[in-house]
Amino acid sequence: MGLFSFVSAPVRGVMRLGELIQRQAEQDMHDPAAIRRELEEIDDRRASGELSAREEAEAQQQVLDRMAARPQTPETKER
């Protein structure tokens, strides 16, 4: 049992770290300030000629779709 505990403790730690990173990433994806910055960046890229009107619309729609999607919490993941 000692060897199992010795090996499984670091694995549990890595799994916990992965869960924390995932939770933070999901929160960032739905943060209104981050979404606004992304939309402003898209506008800036369109103004500088990096994006066509179609590409701008597609990029904006992707951001808005992500914003409208419900963030997954541990409760919604189990469903």
RACORJO-V69060 format. One record per residue. N is the residue number from 0. OMEGA is omega in whole degrees, -180 to 180 (999 if undefined). BURIAL is 1 if it has 24 or more other ideal C-beta (glycine too) atoms within 12 Angstrom, else 0. Layout:
{{N:OMEGA:BURIAL} {N:OMEGA:BURIAL}}
//
This chain:
{{0:-179:0} {1:179:0} {2:179:0} {3:179:0} {4:-179:0} {5:-178:0} {6:-173:0} {7:-179:0} {8:178:0} {9:179:0} {10:178:0} {11:178:0} {12:179:0} {13:179:0} {14:179:0} {15:178:0} {16:178:0} {17:178:0} {18:179:0} {19:179:0} {20:179:0} {21:-180:0} {22:180:0} {23:179:0} {24:179:0} {25:178:0} {26:180:0} {27:-179:0} {28:-177:0} {29:180:1} {30:-178:0} {31:180:0} {32:179:0} {33:179:0} {34:179:1} {35:178:0} {36:180:0} {37:179:1} {38:177:1} {39:178:0} {40:178:0} {41:178:1} {42:179:0} {43:180:0} {44:177:0} {45:-179:0} {46:-180:0} {47:178:0} {48:179:0} {49:-177:0} {50:172:0} {51:178:0} {52:179:0} {53:179:0} {54:178:0} {55:-179:0} {56:179:0} {57:-180:0} {58:178:1} {59:-180:1} {60:178:0} {61:179:0} {62:-179:1} {63:176:0} {64:179:0} {65:180:0} {66:-178:0} {67:180:0} {68:-180:0} {69:176:0} {70:180:0} {71:174:0} {72:178:0} {73:-179:0} {74:-177:0} {75:178:0} {76:-177:0} {77:-176:0} {78:999:0}}
//
